């Protein structure tokens, strides 16, 4: 937050699957992250999958993986 004080992000949940036991969930979605509102051309857009567990009355993030849709910059 200190490095990017004017960042802007949006998360969209596309699918939430909850285990029959009710204590495990898998979330699939997408994100859009702008590092600085003053430079909107610098944006990262991608997708994510996360695993949540229900422990002691709270949902807790156990694992997350994200993948940018922007092609990597080739090495110089």
The first five atom37 places (N, CA, C, CB, O) and aatype in JSON, in Angstrom:
{
  "aatype": [20, 20, 20, 20, 20, 20, 20, 20, 20, 20, 20, 20, 20, 20, 20, 20, 20, 20, 20, 20, 20, 20, 20, 20, 20, 20, 20, 20, 20, 20, 20, 20, 20, 20, 20, 20, 20, 20, 20, 20, 20, 20, 20, 20, 20, 20, 20, 20, 20, 20, 20, 20, 20, 20, 20, 20, 20, 20, 20, 20, 20, 20, 20, 20, 20, 20, 20, 20, 20, 20, 20, 20, 20, 20, 20, 20],
  "atom_mask": [
    [1, 1, 1, 1, 1],
    [1, 1, 1, 1, 1],
    [1, 1, 1, 1, 1],
    [1, 1, 1, 1, 1],
    [1, 1, 1, 1, 1],
    [1, 1, 1, 1, 1],
    [1, 1, 1, 1, 1],
    [1, 1, 1, 1, 1],
    [1, 1, 1, 1, 1],
    [1, 1, 1, 1, 1],
    [1, 1, 1, 1, 1],
    [1, 1, 1, 1, 1],
    [1, 1, 1, 1, 1],
    [1, 1, 1, 1, 1],
    [1, 1, 1, 1, 1],
    [1, 1, 1, 1, 1],
    [1, 1, 1, 1, 1],
    [1, 1, 1, 1, 1],
    [1, 1, 1, 1, 1],
    [1, 1, 1, 1, 1],
    [1, 1, 1, 1, 1],
    [1, 1, 1, 1, 1],
    [1, 1, 1, 1, 1],
    [1, 1, 1, 1, 1],
    [1, 1, 1, 1, 1],
    [1, 1, 1, 1, 1],
    [1, 1, 1, 1, 1],
    [1, 1, 1, 1, 1],
    [1, 1, 1, 1, 1],
    [1, 1, 1, 1, 1],
    [1, 1, 1, 1, 1],
    [1, 1, 1, 1, 1],
    [1, 1, 1, 1, 1],
    [1, 1, 1, 1, 1],
    [1, 1, 1, 1, 1],
    [1, 1, 1, 1, 1],
    [1, 1, 1, 1, 1],
    [1, 1, 1, 1, 1],
    [1, 1, 1, 1, 1],
    [1, 1, 1, 1, 1],
    [1, 1, 1, 1, 1],
    [1, 1, 1, 1, 1],
    [1, 1, 1, 1, 1],
    [1, 1, 1, 1, 1],
    [1, 1, 1, 1, 1],
    [1, 1, 1, 1, 1],
    [1, 1, 1, 1, 1],
    [1, 1, 1, 1, 1],
    [1, 1, 1, 1, 1],
    [1, 1, 1, 1, 1],
    [1, 1, 1, 1, 1],
    [1, 1, 1, 1, 1],
    [1, 1, 1, 1, 1],
    [1, 1, 1, 1, 1],
    [1, 1, 1, 1, 1],
    [1, 1, 1, 1, 1],
    [1, 1, 1, 1, 1],
    [1, 1, 1, 1, 1],
    [1, 1, 1, 1, 1],
    [1, 1, 1, 1, 1],
    [1, 1, 1, 1, 1],
    [1, 1, 1, 1, 1],
    [1, 1, 1, 1, 1],
    [1, 1, 1, 1, 1],
    [1, 1, 1, 1, 1],
    [1, 1, 1, 1, 1],
    [1, 1, 1, 1, 1],
    [1, 1, 1, 1, 1],
    [1, 1, 1, 1, 1],
    [1, 1, 1, 1, 1],
    [1, 1, 1, 1, 1],
    [1, 1, 1, 1, 1],
    [1, 1, 1, 1, 1],
    [1, 1, 1, 1, 1],
    [1, 1, 1, 1, 1],
    [1, 1, 1, 1, 1]
  ],
  "atom_positions": [
    [[0.81, -1.19, 0.0], [0.0, 0.0, 0.0], [0.86, 1.26, 0.0], [-0.93, -0.01, 1.19], [0.5, 2.26, -0.61]],
    [[1.99, 1.2, 0.67], [2.88, 2.36, 0.7], [3.49, 2.61, -0.67], [3.97, 2.15, 1.74], [3.64, 3.76, -1.09]],
    [[3.84, 1.53, -1.37], [4.44, 1.66, -2.7], [3.46, 2.14, -3.75], [5.03, 0.34, -3.12], [3.85, 2.79, -4.72]],
    [[2.18, 1.82, -3.57], [1.15, 2.18, -4.56], [-0.03, 2.86, -3.86], [0.66, 0.91, -5.33], [-1.1, 2.26, -3.74]],
    [[0.14, 4.1, -3.4], [-0.92, 4.75, -2.62], [-2.19, 5.06, -3.41], [-0.4, 6.02, -2.04], [-3.25, 5.25, -2.8]],
    [[-2.12, 5.11, -4.73], [-3.31, 5.42, -5.54], [-3.73, 4.23, -6.4], [-3.03, 6.63, -6.44], [-4.3, 4.41, -7.47]],
    [[-3.45, 3.02, -5.91], [-3.81, 1.85, -6.71], [-5.33, 1.7, -6.75], [-3.15, 0.57, -6.14], [-6.05, 2.22, -5.9]],
    [[-5.79, 0.98, -7.75], [-7.22, 0.75, -7.95], [-7.38, -0.7, -8.39], [-7.83, 1.75, -8.99], [-6.72, -1.13, -9.33]],
    [[-8.24, -1.44, -7.73], [-8.4, -2.84, -8.09], [-9.88, -3.23, -8.11], [-7.62, -3.74, -7.13], [-10.71, -2.66, -7.38]],
    [[-10.19, -4.21, -8.94], [-11.54, -4.75, -9.05], [-11.41, -6.26, -9.14], [-12.31, -4.15, -10.29], [-10.62, -6.78, -9.92]],
    [[-12.19, -6.96, -8.34], [-12.26, -8.41, -8.41], [-13.67, -8.81, -8.8], [-11.84, -9.07, -7.06], [-14.64, -8.25, -8.28]],
    [[-13.79, -9.77, -9.69], [-15.09, -10.28, -10.09], [-15.11, -11.79, -9.85], [-15.41, -9.94, -11.59], [-14.25, -12.52, -10.36]],
    [[-16.07, -12.25, -9.08], [-16.21, -13.68, -8.83], [-17.08, -14.28, -9.93], [-16.83, -13.95, -7.43], [-18.22, -13.87, -10.12]],
    [[-16.53, -15.25, -10.64], [-17.26, -15.9, -11.72], [-17.98, -17.16, -11.23], [-16.32, -16.25, -12.85], [-19.06, -17.5, -11.72]],
    [[-17.36, -17.85, -10.27], [-17.95, -19.1, -9.79], [-17.44, -19.39, -8.39], [-17.61, -20.27, -10.75], [-16.25, -19.26, -8.11]],
    [[-18.34, -19.78, -7.51], [-18.0, -20.21, -6.15], [-18.58, -21.61, -5.97], [-18.54, -19.21, -5.06], [-19.78, -21.82, -6.14]],
    [[-17.72, -22.55, -5.62], [-18.16, -23.93, -5.38], [-17.87, -24.27, -3.93], [-17.44, -24.93, -6.35], [-16.73, -24.18, -3.47]],
    [[-18.91, -24.65, -3.2], [-18.76, -24.98, -1.78], [-18.94, -26.49, -1.63], [-19.78, -24.2, -0.9], [-19.88, -27.08, -2.16]],
    [[-18.01, -27.09, -0.88], [-18.07, -28.54, -0.65], [-19.34, -28.89, 0.12], [-16.82, -29.03, 0.11], [-19.87, -28.07, 0.88]],
    [[-19.8, -30.09, -0.07], [-21.01, -30.56, 0.62], [-20.85, -30.46, 2.14], [-21.33, -32.0, 0.22], [-21.83, -30.26, 2.86]],
    [[-19.62, -30.61, 2.62], [-19.35, -30.52, 4.06], [-19.51, -29.09, 4.59], [-17.94, -31.02, 4.36], [-19.67, -28.89, 5.79]],
    [[-19.48, -28.11, 3.69], [-19.67, -26.71, 4.08], [-18.46, -26.02, 4.66], [-20.76, -26.63, 5.05], [-18.57, -24.89, 5.14]],
    [[-17.3, -26.68, 4.64], [-16.11, -26.06, 5.24], [-14.98, -25.8, 4.24], [-15.61, -26.94, 6.35], [-13.87, -25.47, 4.65]],
    [[-15.26, -25.95, 2.96], [-14.26, -25.74, 1.93], [-14.93, -25.12, 0.71], [-13.55, -27.08, 1.54], [-16.02, -25.54, 0.31]],
    [[-14.29, -24.12, 0.13], [-14.85, -23.47, -1.05], [-13.73, -23.17, -2.04], [-15.59, -22.16, -0.67], [-12.6, -22.89, -1.65]],
    [[-14.06, -23.24, -3.32], [-13.15, -22.88, -4.41], [-13.79, -21.73, -5.16], [-12.85, -24.11, -5.37], [-14.96, -21.8, -5.55]],
    [[-13.03, -20.67, -5.35], [-13.52, -19.47, -6.01], [-12.73, -19.26, -7.29], [-13.41, -18.21, -5.07], [-11.5, -19.31, -7.29]],
    [[-13.44, -19.02, -8.39], [-12.81, -18.7, -9.67], [-13.27, -17.31, -10.07], [-13.16, -19.77, -10.77], [-14.46, -16.99, -9.97]],
    [[-12.33, -16.49, -10.53], [-12.72, -15.14, -10.9], [-11.68, -14.44, -11.75], [-12.99, -14.34, -9.68], [-10.78, -15.06, -12.32]],
    [[-11.83, -13.12, -11.81], [-10.91, -12.3, -12.59], [-10.59, -11.03, -11.81], [-11.51, -11.96, -13.99], [-11.28, -10.68, -10.85]],
    [[-9.54, -10.37, -12.24], [-9.14, -9.14, -11.56], [-8.66, -8.1, -12.57], [-8.03, -9.43, -10.54], [-8.3, -8.42, -13.7]],
    [[-8.68, -6.87, -12.13], [-8.11, -5.75, -12.87], [-7.42, -4.88, -11.83], [-9.23, -4.93, -13.69], [-8.06, -4.41, -10.88]],
    [[-6.13, -4.67, -12.0], [-5.33, -3.94, -11.02], [-4.6, -2.79, -11.72], [-4.33, -4.87, -10.31], [-3.81, -3.0, -12.64]],
    [[-4.88, -1.58, -11.27], [-4.19, -0.4, -11.77], [-3.24, 0.08, -10.66], [-5.21, 0.73, -12.2], [-3.67, 0.36, -9.55]],
    [[-1.97, 0.16, -10.97], [-0.97, 0.5, -9.97], [-1.11, 1.93, -9.47], [0.41, 0.3, -10.53], [-0.81, 2.23, -8.31]],
    [[-1.56, 2.81, -10.34], [-1.68, 4.23, -9.98], [-2.78, 4.85, -10.84], [-0.31, 4.99, -10.19], [-2.73, 4.78, -12.07]],
    [[-3.76, 5.45, -10.19], [-4.85, 6.09, -10.93], [-4.35, 7.17, -11.9], [-5.85, 6.7, -9.96], [-5.03, 7.49, -12.87]],
    [[-3.18, 7.72, -11.63], [-2.62, 8.76, -12.5], [-2.0, 8.2, -13.77], [-1.57, 9.56, -11.74], [-1.74, 8.94, -14.72]],
    [[-1.77, 6.89, -13.81], [-1.22, 6.24, -15.0], [-2.08, 5.03, -15.36], [0.28, 5.81, -14.77], [-1.66, 3.89, -15.17]],
    [[-3.29, 5.27, -15.88], [-4.21, 4.15, -16.15], [-3.74, 3.21, -17.24], [-5.54, 4.7, -16.53], [-4.3, 2.11, -17.38]],
    [[-2.74, 3.59, -18.03], [-2.24, 2.68, -19.06], [-1.43, 1.53, -18.45], [-1.37, 3.46, -20.07], [-1.2, 0.52, -19.12]],
    [[-1.0, 1.68, -17.21], [-0.27, 0.61, -16.53], [-1.27, -0.22, -15.73], [0.86, 1.19, -15.6], [-1.54, 0.06, -14.56]],
    [[-1.8, -1.23, -16.37], [-2.85, -2.04, -15.75], [-2.53, -3.52, -15.92], [-4.24, -1.7, -16.35], [-1.94, -3.91, -16.93]],
    [[-2.91, -4.32, -14.95], [-2.77, -5.76, -15.06], [-4.17, -6.36, -15.0], [-1.84, -6.33, -13.92], [-4.96, -6.05, -14.11]],
    [[-4.47, -7.22, -15.95], [-5.76, -7.89, -16.02], [-5.49, -9.39, -16.05], [-6.6, -7.42, -17.27], [-4.6, -9.84, -16.77]],
    [[-6.24, -10.14, -15.28], [-6.0, -11.58, -15.27], [-7.1, -12.36, -14.6], [-4.71, -11.87, -14.58], [-8.21, -11.87, -14.4]],
    [[-6.77, -13.59, -14.26], [-7.74, -14.48, -13.65], [-7.14, -15.1, -12.39], [-8.19, -15.59, -14.64], [-5.92, -15.08, -12.19]],
    [[-8.01, -15.66, -11.55], [-7.53, -16.23, -10.29], [-8.39, -17.42, -9.87], [-7.52, -15.16, -9.19], [-9.55, -17.55, -10.27]],
    [[-7.79, -18.27, -9.06], [-8.48, -19.37, -8.4], [-8.0, -19.36, -6.96], [-8.2, -20.77, -9.11], [-6.8, -19.25, -6.7]],
    [[-8.93, -19.47, -6.02], [-8.55, -19.5, -4.62], [-9.31, -20.6, -3.88], [-8.82, -18.13, -3.96], [-10.41, -20.99, -4.28]],
    [[-8.69, -21.08, -2.82], [-9.29, -22.1, -1.97], [-9.48, -21.5, -0.58], [-8.39, -23.4, -1.91], [-8.54, -20.94, 0.0]],
    [[-10.7, -21.61, -0.06], [-11.04, -21.07, 1.25], [-11.47, -22.21, 2.17], [-12.17, -20.0, 1.13], [-12.1, -23.17, 1.73]],
    [[-11.11, -22.09, 3.46], [-11.55, -23.06, 4.46], [-12.31, -22.32, 5.55], [-10.33, -23.85, 5.06], [-11.99, -21.18, 5.88]],
    [[-13.31, -22.98, 6.1], [-14.12, -22.4, 7.16], [-13.61, -22.95, 8.48], [-15.63, -22.71, 6.97], [-13.79, -24.12, 8.79]],
    [[-12.96, -22.07, 9.27], [-12.37, -22.46, 10.55], [-12.87, -21.54, 11.65], [-10.83, -22.44, 10.48], [-12.88, -20.32, 11.48]],
    [[-13.27, -22.12, 12.75], [-13.69, -21.37, 13.94], [-14.58, -20.17, 13.63], [-12.46, -20.88, 14.7], [-14.39, -19.07, 14.16]],
    [[-15.57, -20.39, 12.75], [-16.56, -19.36, 12.47], [-16.18, -18.34, 11.42], [-16.86, -18.66, 13.69], [-16.94, -17.39, 11.2]],
    [[-15.04, -18.49, 10.75], [-14.6, -17.54, 9.73], [-14.1, -18.27, 8.49], [-13.49, -16.62, 10.28], [-13.53, -19.36, 8.59]],
    [[-14.33, -17.67, 7.33], [-13.74, -18.16, 6.09], [-12.33, -17.59, 6.0], [-14.59, -17.77, 4.84], [-12.13, -16.39, 6.16]],
    [[-11.36, -18.46, 5.75], [-9.95, -18.04, 5.66], [-9.36, -18.5, 4.33], [-9.13, -18.61, 6.85], [-9.59, -19.62, 3.88]],
    [[-8.6, -17.61, 3.73], [-7.95, -17.92, 2.46], [-6.81, -18.89, 2.71], [-7.43, -16.64, 1.77], [-5.89, -18.6, 3.47]],
    [[-6.88, -20.04, 2.07], [-5.86, -21.07, 2.24], [-4.83, -21.01, 1.11], [-6.51, -22.45, 2.28], [-3.63, -21.18, 1.35]],
    [[-5.29, -20.78, -0.12], [-4.41, -20.81, -1.27], [-5.0, -19.94, -2.37], [-4.19, -22.27, -1.77], [-6.21, -19.92, -2.57]],
    [[-4.13, -19.23, -3.08], [-4.59, -18.44, -4.22], [-3.53, -18.51, -5.31], [-4.87, -16.95, -3.8], [-2.33, -18.52, -5.04]],
    [[-3.99, -18.55, -6.54], [-3.1, -18.49, -7.68], [-3.73, -17.53, -8.69], [-2.84, -19.91, -8.31], [-4.94, -17.59, -8.94]],
    [[-2.91, -16.67, -9.25], [-3.41, -15.74, -10.26], [-2.53, -15.82, -11.49], [-3.46, -14.29, -9.71], [-1.37, -16.24, -11.43]],
    [[-3.1, -15.41, -12.61], [-2.39, -15.5, -13.88], [-2.76, -14.29, -14.71], [-2.73, -16.82, -14.62], [-3.93, -14.1, -15.05]],
    [[-1.77, -13.48, -15.04], [-2.01, -12.27, -15.83], [-2.33, -12.63, -17.28], [-0.8, -11.35, -15.77], [-1.77, -13.57, -17.84]],
    [[-3.24, -11.86, -17.87], [-3.56, -12.04, -19.28], [-2.61, -11.23, -20.18], [-5.0, -11.63, -19.54], [-2.64, -11.37, -21.4]],
    [[-1.79, -10.39, -19.57], [-0.87, -9.55, -20.33], [0.39, -10.36, -20.66], [-0.5, -8.27, -19.52], [0.97, -10.98, -19.77]],
    [[0.81, -10.38, -21.91], [2.0, -11.15, -22.28], [3.24, -10.61, -21.55], [2.23, -11.1, -23.8], [3.37, -9.4, -21.34]],
    [[4.14, -11.5, -21.16], [5.35, -11.05, -20.49], [6.24, -10.24, -21.4], [6.13, -12.23, -19.95], [6.23, -10.43, -22.62]],
    [[7.0, -9.36, -20.82], [7.96, -8.55, -21.59], [9.17, -9.42, -21.89], [8.38, -7.25, -20.8], [9.73, -10.03, -20.97]],
    [[9.59, -9.51, -23.14], [10.75, -10.35, -23.48], [12.02, -9.77, -22.85], [10.91, -10.46, -25.02], [12.17, -8.55, -22.74]],
    [[12.93, -10.64, -22.44], [14.2, -10.15, -21.86], [15.04, -9.41, -22.9], [15.03, -11.33, -21.28], [14.96, -9.68, -24.1]],
    [[15.81, -8.49, -22.41], [16.67, -7.68, -23.3], [17.96, -8.42, -23.56], [16.97, -6.28, -22.7], [18.82, -7.92, -24.28]]
  ]
}
